[in-house]
Amino acid sequence: MPGIQLHNLQSADTSLIHLVAEWYFSEWHLPMDATKTMLRAICDDPDQMQVVLLAGGSPVATGAICRHVGLQDRVPRFAGYAPWLARVYTLPEHRRKGYGEKICRYLQSACGELGISRLYLFTDTAEQLYTKLGWVVMERLETGGRALAVMQFGLPARL
């Protein structure tokens, strides 16, 4: 994809942190201040990462590898599962252009560099995309009025 850049979010990227927090608030009603704090914590932790996809220099999508997701609070049996591919978001006017897939592939490949051999996610909207990317459904459940697929991705062992 020409004109596409992936930027690993840094703590100093205050305007991007604010923008991603706005996106998460608009999509999932995640509180802005708590989200900014969470994003900075991810940026400062070498075992986690948040990436922003820029198309033509403008931020249009984001996603993360993180240790904690809200599902772990709502369904305690998932408390021991980590890390998670999470909070993959694309601006509505830029959906269906492959940006979410590009972010997921980038984050999946980054797992090898982070020493991660297994990754988890949950979704109620993009199971087909994740299946295409090699994810397998571990469990289906309903929580908070949403029918979720909890999925896992095992990375090939390095030789």
C-alpha positions in Angstrom: 0.0 0.0 0.0 1.7 3.2 -1.1 1.8 6.1 1.3 1.2 3.9 4.3 3.4 4.2 7.4 3.2 2.4 10.7 4.3 4.4 13.7 5.0 2.9 17.1 3.3 5.3 19.5 5.7 6.9 22.1 4.9 8.7 25.3 6.1 12.0 23.7 3.4 11.7 21.0 0.9 13.7 23.0 -1.3 14.7 20.1 -1.5 11.2 18.8 -2.3 9.8 22.2 -5.1 12.4 22.5 -6.4 11.4 19.1 -6.4 7.7 19.8 -8.2 8.3 23.1 -10.8 10.3 21.2 -11.2 7.4 18.7 -11.6 4.9 21.6 -14.1 7.2 23.3 -16.2 7.6 20.2 -16.2 3.8 19.4 -16.3 2.1 22.8 -17.0 5.0 25.2 -13.7 4.4 27.0 -13.0 7.4 29.3 -10.5 9.8 27.8 -8.3 10.4 30.8 -8.0 6.7 31.7 -7.3 5.9 28.1 -4.5 8.4 27.9 -3.0 7.0 31.0 -3.3 3.5 29.6 -1.7 4.5 26.3 1.3 6.1 28.0 1.7 3.0 30.2 1.8 0.9 27.0 4.3 3.2 25.4 6.6 3.0 28.4 6.5 -0.8 28.7 8.8 -2.7 26.3 6.5 -5.7 26.5 3.5 -3.8 25.1 3.0 -1.6 22.0 0.5 0.7 20.4 0.8 1.4 16.7 -0.8 4.1 14.6 -1.3 3.6 10.8 -0.8 6.8 8.8 -2.2 7.0 5.3 -0.8 9.9 3.3 0.6 11.3 6.5 -2.7 11.3 8.3 -3.5 8.9 11.2 -6.4 6.6 10.2 -6.1 3.4 12.3 -4.5 2.0 15.5 -4.1 -1.2 17.4 -2.2 -2.6 20.4 -0.5 -5.6 22.0 -1.2 -5.2 25.7 -1.3 -7.3 28.9 -4.8 -6.2 30.1 -8.2 -5.9 28.4 -11.6 -5.2 29.9 -12.8 -8.7 29.3 -10.4 -9.9 32.0 -12.3 -7.8 34.5 -15.7 -8.9 33.3 -14.9 -12.6 33.0 -12.3 -13.6 35.6 -11.3 -16.9 34.0 -9.4 -14.8 31.4 -7.4 -13.0 34.0 -4.3 -15.2 33.4 -4.4 -14.8 29.6 -1.9 -12.4 28.1 -0.9 -10.7 26.0 -3.8 -9.5 23.9 -4.1 -8.0 20.4 -6.6 -5.3 21.3 -8.3 -2.0 20.5 -7.9 -2.3 16.7 -9.7 0.7 15.3 -10.0 2.3 11.9 -11.8 5.6 11.2 -15.2 4.7 9.7 -14.4 6.5 6.4 -11.3 4.5 6.0 -12.7 1.0 6.7 -12.6 -1.7 4.1 -9.2 -0.6 2.8 -7.1 -3.3 4.5 -5.8 -1.0 7.2 -7.0 -3.2 10.1 -5.4 -6.2 8.5 -2.1 -4.3 8.0 -2.1 -3.3 11.7 -2.8 -6.9 12.8 -0.1 -8.4 10.6 2.4 -5.9 11.8 1.5 -6.5 15.5 1.5 -10.3 15.0 5.0 -10.1 13.4 6.2 -7.8 16.2 5.4 -10.6 18.7 8.4 -12.6 17.6 10.7 -9.6 18.5 8.9 -9.3 21.9 9.4 -13.0 22.6 5.6 -13.7 22.5 4.6 -17.1 21.3 0.8 -16.9 21.9 -1.5 -14.0 21.6 -5.2 -13.6 22.4 -8.1 -11.3 21.3 -11.8 -11.0 21.5 -14.2 -9.7 18.9 -17.9 -9.3 18.1 -17.4 -7.7 14.7 -14.3 -9.0 13.0 -14.1 -12.8 13.5 -13.8 -13.3 9.7 -10.8 -11.0 9.4 -9.0 -12.7 12.3 -9.7 -16.2 11.0 -8.2 -15.1 7.7 -5.1 -14.0 9.6 -4.7 -17.4 11.2 -6.5 -16.9 14.5 -8.6 -19.8 16.0 -11.7 -19.5 18.2 -11.1 -20.7 21.7 -14.5 -19.9 23.1 -17.7 -18.1 22.4 -19.5 -16.2 25.2 -22.0 -13.5 25.8 -21.1 -10.6 28.1 -22.4 -7.0 28.3 -25.0 -7.8 25.7 -22.3 -8.8 23.1 -21.7 -12.2 21.6 -17.9 -12.5 21.6 -15.5 -14.9 20.0 -12.3 -15.2 22.1 -9.5 -16.2 19.8 -5.8 -17.2 20.0 -2.9 -17.0 17.7 0.2 -19.2 18.1 3.3 -18.0 16.5 5.7 -20.4 14.9 8.7 -21.4 17.0 12.0 -19.9 15.9 14.7 -22.3 14.8 
